[in-house]
Structures are given as structure tokens and as C-alpha cells.
């Protein structure tokens, strides 16, 4: 049976199928995000105010069996990805580290980075070891995919201390254009400046910046001017401590035991899938990936066999789109 929400744009498909059925999908995906069970050998449940329960089981014969299953799901999803695409694997560090070694070399060599997401606040009951407050989001890169850099606001203290130079265009910070001991660069002299380890940019580029008034002449070195009014902020790197776990005040309230914040999926999808592109999430859960995709005008296919998950995802899409009664059933 298939739950399908047919919308003019974007398309959201919520399939009543297990992740093992990925090979039967007909779409080609620009981005895959998966947040599978973590192989923790336990049940995950939450109880609503009316006493109803939602949840799922995460039991396996062994952790090795779990890793083998996880690897097969990744390989199936990889085969459905476009030549230029991203894969985000949300798990704990052990699961992601072990499954990376289990993958074929053709996929393993596409490892790009690991994002550490701070999923909870500091723990006060630590006695015998470090507090575990981050999840691993392993990133695999196929080809040369779309990517849009996200920026966060400048730290107020950094802004005050760094953007303290001023010219007719406004306040600016200084960026080095010279090399370092560990990274010697191009050697040439420019207007009497000849740094010991050369320049990071070519003489032509340096002259162009100078002609545009974007070179700061220091006592012993040259610097590029970075104007405050042109600053987009700080580029997001692979440590995410600004996406907070779901709280009571969040608009996308917690309705599922392992639900992820909407902002987390919005960041991943916006940065790594073009508008009108296709996103795959083979573990629907609360439907956060489908909701984020729809809000950002990306198409999404998500799947699950848990009735609670399918219902939550379908209700969320209908509420977001403002169009009820769109769910139809296919055998």
C-alpha cells in the first residue's frame, strides 16, 4: 500500500514500504538523507497526553547484522543517486565509522566529511567519562554536486574587534594575502613589499584589488580589505552547535521519539539540493524531511512501514500545504 500526496509543486511521496525497497523507486535523487535505527537494541516510545503511544523497535540479532543491513541500504540508495549528488548519513559515531568500512571502495572513496551536530545540552550526571551530546552526520559526495553556502551572524565581539579599520567605503577587517612558514607562496615584490614567504594571490590579482582600493598597506605587510557591509557572516562548517534540539516552544513540536529539528533538515536540504530537485529519505519517522523539502520547494520521496510515522508525515504535509484530502491509496 502506498500513501501518496500529489501536489502541483513540489511533489511529496510518502510510501508505505520498507527501506529495503529503494531499488524499486523510479526517481533519480540529488540528495539522500537517512536517519535509520542506530542498532541500539531497545524500544523507542513516547506517550501522548491522551495515553496513546508512538514508537518503533530497534532490535537485531547482533550489531554486525545491523551494520550489514545499514550498508545494504546505503548501497541501494547510492544506486538511485544522480551523477552529481550528496548523501547524509545520520547516526552515532560507531555506526557510521563501522559502516564506512563495510561499504565498497567505489562508495567509500566518496567520503567527504563528518558533521558533528550538538543534539542535546550538557549533562550534569557525568561520572566516569565524557558526556555524549553529539550525533554523527557522515557526508558522502558523488561527482560535483550543487552546494549553497549557509552563513551565520558574526559574533558581536569579533565584529567589534575585527572591523575597526575605516576608509571612505566604511569599516573593514584585514585578511592576509601573504604566505606562511608552512605554506610558502608566490615570490615577487609589490610596491616595496616582498614578504618572506611570498603572496597567496598572483601579482595581477593583487594589482586589481589595489586599483579597486581594497588593499590595506600596513607597516610590514599588505592585507585585503573585508568590508563589514559586504560580509555575509560566518560560513557554516562541519560543527553544528546552533541547531537546537526540539523544545516545547518549537513550532514543529516533537511528535515522534527520534524526531529531528526542522531547522536541521532545512539546512541540509537548502545547501545540498537545488530548487525543484529530488530528495530521498528512506526512514520517514515524523516526516521532517518531507516537510522541510516541501517548504523549500524540493521534491521528496520518503518511506516507512510504521503506521504512526506514515500518519504523522501525511498530516504534516497536508497541514503545510493547506490542502486536505490529498491522500490516495495504491495497492
Phi, psi and omega in degrees: 000141183238130170266124182225130175254113183259109182242148180306313179190127354279176179265133176234117179248124179244106189259133175275073182215153176283161179299336179296348182266013182305322184300340180274355180288147182259348182280159171247132192251139176276339182204141175237132171234129175225135178236077187281174166305149185266005181071038187267359177058049179206169177263143176244119181221156170217146185249127177282170181299331181274004177094350179288150182244145173231146179168188180205164179258144179230067183242141180219159176294327178198163179291329176298319177298318179299314181297321178297317177297314180301316179298319180295322178296316179300315181296321178296316179294321180301322181291342180261002182273150177294161179304331177239103187199169181241151171230129178245121183247107186264116184202189168272170186296321182297313181299314181292321180296316182289322181289331178299318178291339181274342184284153175299154182302326181298331177267318183302324181289349179269006174305133183247307179195176173237126176266127174262113180257123177284100189270348181208166179283173179302145180260135184263358184252027180285132180232317190240011181182182182287144176290133181263099185237013180233150170256159175261129171241097182281134185246125174248140184240124180252117180070222181234078189281167174300141173206133177241119181292135174255144182239148172248163182297148176295141173296134185301318180293318179297317180299317182293319184278333186266320184265060184250355173274153183214140171225196184294340180271342180132191181284145180213156174258170182250132176241132183294140173244359180261161181280183180229171179306314184280352182215072178297146186234205183294136181255118172197166179254139178224114179049043177088356179261125180219077185299147185302330183246020173079188180249145179284338181242165182287164179297323179296316179294320179298317179295324178295317177296321179296316180297332180270006179074024185252019176246129176262122181267104179274181180296321185235357185205166176255150179221151173274139179275129175246106186281138182299318184292341179263353184288129177276350184115205182258122178299136177290132180254212183256020170241112184250101177243014181248003174253107190272151177299160187293126181247174181295335184272353184290143181296316177275079189295156183289120181235000185216144188306318184249029182299139179258153181297143179301322182298326180298312181289326177298320179296314182296312185290315181298322183283332195237003177223126180292158174303137184076000178283180184243134179243138175243131171228103183282359178232089190301314183057233181278355179089016183300321180297318179295318180295314180296319179298314181298315181297330182262010177064040171246148177278149185216139168241126177226155187214153179190164174241003178275118181303323179299316181296314181298318180294315180299315181295316181296316179296322180296316179294318179296320179294317182292320182280341182073017182236104178274168176072021183269350185281126175236166187240139178232133178286000000 
